[in-house]
């Protein structure tokens, strides 16, 4: 089973004047801490709401310092259950983001595609049909052509 895990991070930013500046710096700072080891983690602005349900900006500024809510999203492969996926995501992200509180917001199971198995079946069928047409010639020209091509290839490799 594969899961998509969204983790909320509270990133502190210093010496900022506006919310937009705080958000840009927080995303940049988080990206630097995660890369290159976790370059597959998507960083998005978090969503905050007041107790009354009013939407608030993801950054809270006081005395030129900000606390920015970011959502970090990653896919965890081959897990047993959703709880296992959330623990893996928290551990992987938490190791890179020291002293930044994390909270798992969402764990969503991803449907596994059977396209890979279908592609393998179709490739083997096409290979089988090509072999049948080569054998159906009956005069052995296909085998002779293969033998002529191989020595030329070997000469090029040497």
LUMMILUM-903811 format. One record per atom (N, C-alpha, C): atom name; x, y, z; chain; residue number from 1. Coordinates in pm, 1 decimal, decimal comma, always signed. Atoms other than C-alpha are relative to their C-alpha. Example, Ala and Ser with C-alpha at 12.3 -4.5 7.8 and 13.67 -1.06 7.14 Angstrom:
LUMMILUM-903811
N|+89,0|-119,0|+0,0|A|1
CA|+1230,0|-450,0|+780,0|A|1
C|+90,0|+120,0|+0,0|A|1
N|-82,0|-119,0|-6,0|A|2
CA|+1367,0|-106,0|+714,0|A|2
C|-77,0|+109,0|+73,0|A|2
end
This chain:
LUMMILUM-903811
N|+85,3|-117,6|+0,0|A|1
CA|+0,0|+0,0|+0,0|A|1
C|+89,9|+124,0|+0,0|A|1
N|-71,1|-127,1|+5,1|A|2
CA|+120,9|+351,8|-81,8|A|2
C|-90,7|+108,0|+59,7|A|2
N|+78,3|-106,7|-62,9|A|3
CA|+12,9|+663,7|+110,2|A|3
C|+61,0|+136,3|-29,0|A|3
N|-42,4|-139,4|+10,4|A|4
CA|+29,3|+1038,6|+57,3|A|4
C|-23,1|+61,3|+136,8|A|4
N|+6,2|-53,7|-135,7|A|5
CA|+107,8|+1208,7|+387,7|A|5
C|+24,7|+150,6|-4,9|A|5
N|-15,8|-145,7|-11,2|A|6
CA|+62,6|+1581,6|+461,1|A|6
C|+32,4|+31,6|+145,2|A|6
N|-46,9|-36,3|-133,6|A|7
CA|+256,0|+1716,5|+759,7|A|7
C|+4,4|+152,0|+9,3|A|7
N|-6,2|-144,3|-22,5|A|8
CA|+214,3|+2067,6|+901,1|A|8
C|+123,9|+32,4|+82,3|A|8
N|-119,8|-44,5|-70,4|A|9
CA|+530,2|+2248,6|+1010,6|A|9
C|-17,2|+146,0|+39,4|A|9
N|+0,9|-138,0|-48,1|A|10
CA|+557,6|+2567,2|+1218,3|A|10
C|+143,0|+52,0|-9,1|A|10
N|-136,2|-44,7|+29,2|A|11
CA|+864,9|+2742,2|+1074,9|A|11
C|+20,9|+142,1|+51,3|A|11
N|-28,0|-136,1|-48,3|A|12
CA|+1010,8|+3040,4|+1264,3|A|12
C|+87,0|+76,1|-100,1|A|12
N|-75,6|-86,9|+91,3|A|13
CA|+1141,2|+3330,8|+1053,6|A|13
C|+27,5|+130,1|+74,2|A|13
N|-41,6|-119,0|-74,5|A|14
CA|+1331,6|+3630,4|+1186,4|A|14
C|+24,5|+118,4|-93,4|A|14
N|-25,2|-125,5|+71,8|A|15
CA|+1368,4|+3995,2|+1074,3|A|15
C|-84,6|+13,0|-126,5|A|15
N|+91,6|-16,6|+113,0|A|16
CA|+1062,3|+4014,7|+848,6|A|16
C|-100,1|+110,2|+31,9|A|16
N|+95,9|-108,2|-18,4|A|17
CA|+815,4|+4294,2|+792,4|A|17
C|-139,4|-34,7|-49,0|A|17
N|+131,1|+32,0|+55,8|A|18
CA|+535,5|+4145,3|+582,3|A|18
C|-23,5|-151,2|+2,5|A|18
N|+36,9|+141,7|+2,3|A|19
CA|+348,5|+3817,0|+569,2|A|19
C|+56,3|-69,8|-123,7|A|19
N|-51,7|+60,0|+123,2|A|20
CA|+450,7|+3754,0|+206,8|A|20
C|+149,7|-27,6|+10,7|A|20
N|-144,1|+18,2|-17,8|A|21
CA|+816,9|+3801,8|+293,1|A|21
C|+26,9|-118,1|+94,1|A|21
N|-16,9|+109,5|-95,4|A|22
CA|+784,4|+3563,7|+588,5|A|22
C|-27,3|-135,2|-66,7|A|22
N|+34,7|+125,1|+69,0|A|23
CA|+618,7|+3296,6|+370,9|A|23
C|+109,4|-39,9|-96,9|A|23
N|-107,8|+29,3|+96,2|A|24
CA|+884,9|+3323,6|+97,1|A|24
C|+124,7|-51,1|+71,3|A|24
N|-120,4|+39,6|-73,3|A|25
CA|+1168,4|+3299,9|+349,5|A|25
C|-19,8|-137,5|+64,4|A|25
N|+26,7|+129,4|-63,7|A|26
CA|+1003,6|+3006,8|+532,6|A|26
C|+6,4|-114,1|-101,4|A|26
N|-4,5|+103,3|+104,2|A|27
CA|+957,6|+2810,2|+208,3|A|27
C|+144,0|-23,5|-43,6|A|27
N|-140,0|+11,9|+40,8|A|28
CA|+1316,3|+2882,7|+105,3|A|28
C|+82,3|-71,4|+107,2|A|28
N|-74,1|+59,0|-112,1|A|29
CA|+1453,7|+2792,0|+448,8|A|29
C|-31,5|-149,7|+12,1|A|29
N|+40,9|+140,5|-9,0|A|30
CA|+1255,4|+2466,9|+457,5|A|30
C|+55,8|-80,1|-117,2|A|30
N|-55,4|+67,9|+117,3|A|31
CA|+1363,3|+2377,2|+104,6|A|31
C|+148,3|-28,3|+14,5|A|31
N|-143,7|+19,4|-22,6|A|32
CA|+1729,2|+2425,5|+198,5|A|32
C|+26,1|-112,9|+99,0|A|32
N|-20,4|+105,1|-100,0|A|33
CA|+1691,9|+2198,0|+500,9|A|33
C|-34,6|-138,1|-55,5|A|33
N|+43,3|+129,2|+53,3|A|34
CA|+1514,5|+1924,1|+303,7|A|34
C|+86,9|-48,7|-116,0|A|34
N|-77,5|+40,8|+118,0|A|35
CA|+1730,2|+1926,2|-10,5|A|35
C|+143,8|-28,1|+37,0|A|35
N|+41,8|+83,1|+113,0|A|36
CA|+1901,7|+1729,2|-153,6|A|36
C|-59,9|-132,7|+43,0|A|36
N|+46,6|+131,4|-45,3|A|37
CA|+1799,5|+1433,0|+64,4|A|37
C|-148,6|-23,9|-25,7|A|37
N|+145,2|+16,1|+15,1|A|38
CA|+1424,4|+1491,5|+48,8|A|38
C|-54,9|+96,4|-104,3|A|38
N|+45,6|-93,2|+103,2|A|39
CA|+1382,1|+1681,6|-276,8|A|39
C|-136,2|-38,5|-57,8|A|39
N|+131,2|+44,1|+46,7|A|40
CA|+1060,3|+1484,9|-343,1|A|40
C|-113,4|+48,8|+90,4|A|40
N|+102,1|-54,1|-89,9|A|41
CA|+876,7|+1659,0|-56,1|A|41
C|-49,8|+132,3|-57,7|A|41
N|+60,2|-123,8|+50,4|A|42
CA|+634,9|+1924,7|-179,9|A|42
C|-26,1|+94,1|+117,1|A|42
N|+18,8|-100,9|-104,3|A|43
CA|+625,4|+2247,2|+22,7|A|43
C|-109,2|+96,7|-45,1|A|43
N|+111,5|-89,5|+30,8|A|44
CA|+299,6|+2446,6|+28,3|A|44
C|-30,0|+87,4|+121,5|A|44
N|+45,3|-84,6|-111,6|A|45
CA|+155,4|+2729,5|+236,0|A|45
C|-107,6|-74,9|+76,6|A|45
N|+101,0|+63,8|-83,5|A|46
CA|-48,7|+2604,9|+526,8|A|46
C|-127,8|+81,6|+3,5|A|46
N|+128,3|-67,9|-15,4|A|47
CA|-409,2|+2692,6|+596,7|A|47
C|-30,6|+12,9|+148,2|A|47
N|+34,9|-24,3|-139,7|A|48
CA|-503,9|+2849,9|+926,8|A|48
C|-138,2|+61,7|+6,4|A|48
N|+131,5|-60,7|-21,0|A|49
CA|-844,5|+2940,9|+1059,9|A|49
C|-11,7|+43,8|+145,3|A|49
N|+26,4|-47,1|-136,1|A|50
CA|-963,7|+3133,8|+1361,2|A|50
C|-102,0|-93,9|+64,1|A|50
N|+101,8|+84,8|-65,0|A|51
CA|-1187,7|+2965,3|+1620,4|A|51
C|-140,5|+19,8|-57,4|A|51
N|+131,4|-26,2|+60,6|A|52
CA|-1484,1|+3130,6|+1446,0|A|52
C|-9,7|-53,4|-141,9|A|52
N|+1,7|+55,2|+134,9|A|53
CA|-1384,8|+2968,1|+1113,8|A|53
C|+50,6|+95,3|-106,7|A|53
N|-51,0|-97,9|+94,7|A|54
CA|-1238,8|+3280,1|+952,7|A|54
C|+139,2|-41,7|-47,0|A|54
N|-131,5|+36,0|+53,8|A|55
CA|-942,8|+3210,9|+720,5|A|55
C|+104,0|+105,0|+37,8|A|55
N|-109,9|-86,9|-38,4|A|56
CA|-612,6|+3355,4|+839,2|A|56
C|+119,0|-26,8|-91,5|A|56
N|-120,0|+24,6|+80,1|A|57
CA|-285,1|+3403,2|+652,0|A|57
C|+88,9|-102,5|+70,7|A|57
N|-83,2|+104,1|-61,8|A|58
CA|-29,7|+3123,9|+708,0|A|58
C|+112,3|+53,7|+88,1|A|58
N|-108,0|-56,8|-80,8|A|59
CA|+214,2|+3365,8|+876,1|A|59
C|-57,6|+88,9|+109,9|A|59
N|+35,2|-85,7|-112,8|A|60
CA|+177,5|+3527,2|+1218,0|A|60
C|+124,6|+78,7|+36,3|A|60
N|-116,5|-85,3|-23,7|A|61
CA|+410,0|+3826,1|+1270,2|A|61
C|-18,4|+78,2|+129,9|A|61
N|-4,4|-81,5|-122,3|A|62
CA|+503,7|+3986,7|+1602,5|A|62
C|+145,0|+39,6|+23,1|A|62
N|-133,5|-53,6|-29,2|A|63
CA|+806,4|+4209,8|+1671,3|A|63
C|+102,6|-44,3|-104,1|A|63
N|-86,8|+34,3|+113,2|A|64
CA|+960,4|+4144,6|+1326,6|A|64
C|+41,9|-147,1|-2,8|A|64
N|-22,1|+144,0|+6,0|A|65
CA|+950,6|+3769,2|+1386,6|A|65
C|-131,1|-65,7|-38,3|A|65
N|+121,4|+64,3|+48,5|A|66
CA|+707,9|+3528,7|+1222,6|A|66
C|+4,1|-149,6|+26,5|A|66
N|+17,5|+143,9|-5,6|A|67
CA|+576,8|+3180,4|+1266,6|A|67
C|-88,4|-34,8|-118,8|A|67
N|+68,2|+28,6|+126,1|A|68
CA|+474,2|+3036,1|+929,9|A|68
C|-45,3|-145,4|-1,9|A|68
N|+54,9|+134,8|+13,5|A|69
CA|+247,9|+2735,2|+880,5|A|69
C|+22,9|-47,7|-142,5|A|69
N|-24,5|+60,4|+130,8|A|70
CA|+369,5|+2516,9|+593,0|A|70
C|-51,8|-143,2|-0,2|A|70
N|+42,1|+138,8|+16,2|A|71
CA|+230,0|+2190,1|+460,5|A|71
C|+104,2|-71,1|-85,2|A|71
N|-100,9|+79,2|+68,7|A|72
CA|+488,6|+1932,1|+359,6|A|72
C|-65,2|-131,4|-41,0|A|72
N|+70,4|+116,6|+53,0|A|73
CA|+355,1|+1655,8|+137,3|A|73
C|+99,0|-97,3|-61,8|A|73
N|-86,5|+101,5|+58,9|A|74
CA|+529,4|+1329,9|+53,4|A|74
C|-77,5|-130,1|-15,2|A|74
N|+59,4|+130,9|+21,1|A|75
CA|+439,3|+984,4|-73,6|A|75
C|+89,7|-104,5|+64,0|A|75
N|-72,0|+108,7|-65,5|A|76
CA|+540,3|+683,6|+133,1|A|76
C|-45,3|-129,7|-66,2|A|76
N|+29,6|+121,5|+74,8|A|77
CA|+561,9|+352,9|-53,7|A|77
C|+13,9|-124,0|+88,4|A|77
N|-8,6|+132,8|-61,6|A|78
CA|+507,9|-5,7|+62,5|A|78
C|-11,3|+3,1|+152,3|A|78
N|+24,6|-2,4|-144,0|A|79
CA|+360,4|+51,3|+407,0|A|79
C|-114,1|-95,4|+32,7|A|79
N|+103,0|+94,7|-42,7|A|80
CA|+137,9|-178,5|+607,7|A|80
C|-133,9|+67,8|+26,7|A|80
N|+123,8|-73,2|-30,7|A|81
CA|-113,7|+81,7|+726,6|A|81
C|+30,7|+149,6|+6,6|A|81
N|-14,8|-145,6|+3,6|A|82
CA|-172,8|+457,6|+740,7|A|82
C|+83,4|+51,8|+116,6|A|82
N|-77,1|-43,3|-116,4|A|83
CA|-25,3|+493,1|+1091,0|A|83
C|+150,6|-18,4|-26,4|A|83
N|-139,8|+27,3|+35,1|A|84
CA|+300,0|+339,5|+965,6|A|84
C|+51,5|+107,5|-96,0|A|84
N|-38,8|-103,4|+96,8|A|85
CA|+309,4|+587,7|+675,6|A|85
C|+21,1|+134,5|+68,7|A|85
N|-14,1|-129,2|-68,6|A|86
CA|+257,1|+886,5|+907,4|A|86
C|+126,0|+2,6|+85,7|A|86
N|-122,5|+5,3|-79,8|A|87
CA|+539,6|+771,6|+1137,2|A|87
C|+124,1|+14,8|-87,3|A|87
N|-114,5|-9,5|+91,4|A|88
CA|+778,0|+730,2|+844,0|A|88
C|+16,9|+143,8|-47,8|A|88
N|-6,5|-137,8|+49,8|A|89
CA|+692,4|+1076,4|+705,5|A|89
C|+49,5|+95,0|+109,2|A|89
N|-44,9|-86,4|-111,2|A|90
CA|+733,8|+1246,1|+1046,0|A|90
C|+147,5|-20,4|+29,4|A|90
N|-140,1|+28,2|-30,7|A|91
CA|+1067,0|+1072,6|+1102,3|A|91
C|+91,2|+56,8|-107,6|A|91
N|-84,1|-46,2|+110,5|A|92
CA|+1208,5|+1149,6|+756,5|A|92
C|+8,2|+152,8|-4,1|A|92
N|+2,8|-146,3|+5,0|A|93
CA|+1099,9|+1514,1|+759,8|A|93
C|+58,8|+58,3|+128,5|A|93
N|-45,9|-50,7|-129,1|A|94
CA|+1170,1|+1565,4|+1132,0|A|94
C|+150,2|-7,2|+18,2|A|94
N|-145,2|+9,6|-10,2|A|95
CA|+1531,7|+1450,5|+1098,6|A|95
C|+68,1|+118,4|-66,8|A|95
N|-60,0|-113,1|+72,0|A|96
CA|+1600,2|+1735,2|+853,8|A|96
C|-42,1|+134,5|+57,8|A|96
N|+51,8|-125,9|-55,1|A|97
CA|+1388,1|+2002,8|+1024,4|A|97
C|+11,7|-2,4|+151,9|A|97
N|-22,9|+3,6|-143,7|A|98
CA|+1542,8|+2021,3|+1369,3|A|98
C|-66,5|+119,8|+67,8|A|98
N|+64,8|-102,9|-82,3|A|99
CA|+1355,0|+2219,1|+1636,2|A|99
C|-119,3|+66,1|-68,2|A|99
N|+120,7|-50,9|+63,7|A|100
CA|+1051,5|+2265,9|+1410,7|A|100
C|-112,0|-99,0|+30,0|A|100
N|+108,7|+92,1|-34,1|A|101
CA|+724,7|+2120,9|+1543,7|A|101
C|-75,2|-46,6|-124,7|A|101
N|+72,0|+61,1|+111,6|A|102
CA|+543,0|+1883,9|+1307,8|A|102
C|-127,1|-65,8|+50,7|A|102
N|+124,5|+69,1|-31,6|A|103
CA|+188,8|+1751,0|+1304,8|A|103
C|-54,7|-60,5|-128,5|A|103
N|+56,9|+66,6|+117,3|A|104
CA|+39,7|+1498,0|+1063,5|A|104
C|-143,4|+49,3|-16,9|A|104
N|+133,8|-51,4|+28,0|A|105
CA|-266,1|+1656,2|+901,7|A|105
C|-88,0|-101,9|-71,5|A|105
N|+80,1|+86,8|+85,7|A|106
CA|-373,0|+1395,0|+650,6|A|106
C|+84,3|-116,5|-49,1|A|106
N|-61,7|+118,3|+60,1|A|107
CA|-288,5|+1042,7|+536,9|A|107
C|-102,9|-57,4|-96,4|A|107
N|+92,1|+46,4|+102,7|A|108
CA|-446,9|+930,7|+212,0|A|108
C|+61,1|-120,3|-71,8|A|108
N|-47,2|+119,5|+70,0|A|109
CA|-415,2|+584,0|+60,5|A|109
C|-8,1|+23,6|-149,7|A|109
N|-6,3|-15,8|+145,4|A|110
CA|-309,5|+587,8|-303,7|A|110
C|-27,3|-134,8|-63,6|A|110
N|+29,7|+123,5|+71,5|A|111
CA|-455,5|+329,2|-536,1|A|111
C|+120,3|-40,9|-82,9|A|111
N|-112,5|+49,9|+78,1|A|112
CA|-184,9|+111,6|-687,5|A|112
C|-47,4|-29,2|-140,6|A|112
N|+35,3|+20,9|+139,1|A|113
CA|-189,4|+104,7|-1065,5|A|113
C|+38,9|-140,0|-43,6|A|113
N|-32,6|+128,5|+60,6|A|114
CA|-206,5|-226,3|-1245,9|A|114
C|+51,9|+19,9|-141,3|A|114
N|-50,2|-29,0|+134,5|A|115
CA|-75,1|-51,7|-1559,3|A|115
C|+134,0|-67,3|-24,1|A|115
N|-130,8|+62,3|+17,2|A|116
CA|+273,8|-189,7|-1497,3|A|116
C|-14,9|-145,4|-40,6|A|116
N|+20,7|+140,8|+34,1|A|117
CA|+147,2|-546,2|-1506,8|A|117
C|-58,5|-11,8|-139,6|A|117
N|+58,1|+3,8|+134,0|A|118
CA|-61,4|-470,5|-1816,7|A|118
C|+105,2|+27,7|-105,5|A|118
N|-105,7|-31,6|+95,8|A|119
CA|+241,5|-315,8|-1991,7|A|119
C|+90,2|-120,7|-22,0|A|119
N|-85,5|+116,8|+13,4|A|120
CA|+451,4|-624,0|-1919,4|A|120
C|-69,1|-107,6|-81,7|A|120
N|+73,9|+100,2|+76,3|A|121
CA|+178,5|-850,8|-2053,8|A|121
C|-4,5|+36,3|-147,1|A|121
N|+9,2|-40,9|+140,1|A|122
CA|+139,9|-646,7|-2372,9|A|122
C|+135,6|-9,5|-68,6|A|122
N|-132,1|+12,0|+59,5|A|123
CA|+517,3|-638,8|-2426,9|A|123
C|+32,3|-145,6|-30,6|A|123
N|-29,7|+140,4|+24,4|A|124
CA|+546,0|-1014,9|-2389,8|A|124
C|-85,2|-52,9|-114,7|A|124
N|+83,3|+42,2|+111,5|A|125
CA|+252,9|-1061,6|-2628,7|A|125
C|+56,8|+48,2|-131,9|A|125
N|-55,5|-51,2|+124,6|A|126
CA|+412,4|-837,2|-2890,6|A|126
C|+128,5|-73,4|-35,5|A|126
N|-121,8|+76,3|+26,0|A|127
CA|+743,5|-1023,3|-2853,8|A|127
C|-36,6|-137,3|-53,9|A|127
N|+42,4|+131,0|+46,6|A|128
CA|+563,4|-1354,6|-2896,0|A|128
C|-50,6|+7,7|-142,8|A|128
N|+53,6|-10,8|+134,9|A|129
CA|+383,2|-1233,4|-3208,8|A|129
C|+111,4|+24,2|-101,1|A|129
N|-112,4|-21,2|+91,0|A|130
CA|+712,0|-1111,6|-3363,2|A|130
C|+75,6|-129,6|-24,9|A|130
N|-69,1|+127,0|+16,6|A|131
CA|+873,5|-1448,0|-3299,7|A|131
C|-78,3|-91,8|-91,2|A|131
N|+82,3|+84,9|+83,8|A|132
CA|+580,0|-1621,9|-3462,2|A|132
C|+12,6|+40,3|-146,2|A|132
N|-10,9|-42,0|+139,7|A|133
CA|+608,8|-1410,3|-3778,7|A|133
C|+136,1|-36,0|-56,7|A|133
N|-131,9|+38,3|+47,9|A|134
CA|+983,2|-1476,0|-3802,4|A|134
C|+3,8|-148,6|-31,4|A|134
N|+0,0|+143,6|+22,3|A|135
CA|+926,0|-1848,0|-3771,3|A|135
C|-90,4|-37,7|-115,2|A|135
N|+95,4|+34,8|+105,1|A|136
CA|+636,2|-1840,8|-4016,9|A|136
C|+58,0|+20,1|-139,4|A|136
N|-61,5|-15,4|+131,0|A|137
CA|+867,9|-1729,2|-4301,6|A|137
C|+41,2|-136,4|-53,2|A|137
N|-31,3|+136,3|+37,6|A|138
CA|+991,9|-2084,0|-4306,1|A|138
C|+127,8|-16,3|-78,7|A|138
N|-121,6|+16,3|+79,9|A|139
CA|+1295,0|-2010,2|-4525,7|A|139
C|+125,2|+35,9|+78,1|A|139
N|-115,3|-25,2|-85,5|A|140
CA|+1521,1|-1904,3|-4236,7|A|140
C|+70,2|+131,1|-27,6|A|140
N|-64,7|-127,2|+31,5|A|141
CA|+1596,2|-1555,3|-4374,1|A|141
C|+16,1|+87,2|+123,8|A|141
N|-7,9|-82,0|-121,2|A|142
CA|+1525,2|-1393,9|-4038,3|A|142
C|+122,8|-38,1|+81,3|A|142
N|-117,1|+43,5|-75,2|A|143
CA|+1794,6|-1604,0|-3870,0|A|143
C|+128,0|+44,3|-68,9|A|143
N|-119,2|-41,6|+73,8|A|144
CA|+2047,7|-1523,6|-4145,4|A|144
C|+22,0|+150,1|+14,8|A|144
N|-12,6|-144,5|-15,3|A|145
CA|+1973,3|-1150,6|-4119,5|A|145
C|+56,3|+34,1|+136,4|A|145
N|-50,8|-23,7|-134,0|A|146
CA|+2035,5|-1162,4|-3743,8|A|146
C|+148,8|-31,3|+7,2|A|146
N|-141,0|+38,6|-4,0|A|147
CA|+2368,3|-1338,4|-3795,6|A|147
C|+87,2|+102,0|-72,9|A|147
N|-76,6|-99,1|+74,7|A|148
CA|+2480,6|-1080,9|-4054,0|A|148
C|+13,2|+130,8|+78,6|A|148
N|-1,5|-125,2|-75,7|A|149
CA|+2392,3|-787,4|-3826,8|A|149
C|+95,2|-10,0|+118,4|A|149
N|-81,8|+13,4|-119,7|A|150
CA|+2573,0|-923,1|-3521,5|A|150
C|+149,6|+16,4|-26,9|A|150
N|-143,9|-21,3|+19,4|A|151
CA|+2925,1|-945,3|-3670,7|A|151
C|+33,7|+146,3|-28,3|A|151
N|-27,2|-140,5|+26,3|A|152
CA|+2900,8|-586,1|-3797,0|A|152
C|-2,9|+79,8|+130,0|A|152
N|+9,2|-67,3|-128,2|A|153
CA|+2793,7|-470,3|-3453,0|A|153
C|+123,4|-26,2|+84,1|A|153
N|-119,6|+33,9|-76,9|A|154
CA|+3082,7|-655,6|-3290,5|A|154
C|+122,1|+74,4|-53,6|A|154
N|-112,1|-74,7|+56,5|A|155
CA|+3325,4|-490,9|-3533,1|A|155
C|-3,8|+145,2|+44,5|A|155
N|+11,7|-139,1|-43,4|A|156
CA|+3190,7|-149,1|-3434,7|A|156
C|+39,1|+16,7|+146,5|A|156
N|-30,9|-7,5|-143,0|A|157
CA|+3228,9|-222,6|-3063,8|A|157
C|+150,5|-7,2|+22,3|A|157
N|-144,8|+14,4|-17,7|A|158
CA|+3593,1|-327,3|-3102,0|A|158
C|+67,1|+127,1|-43,0|A|158
end
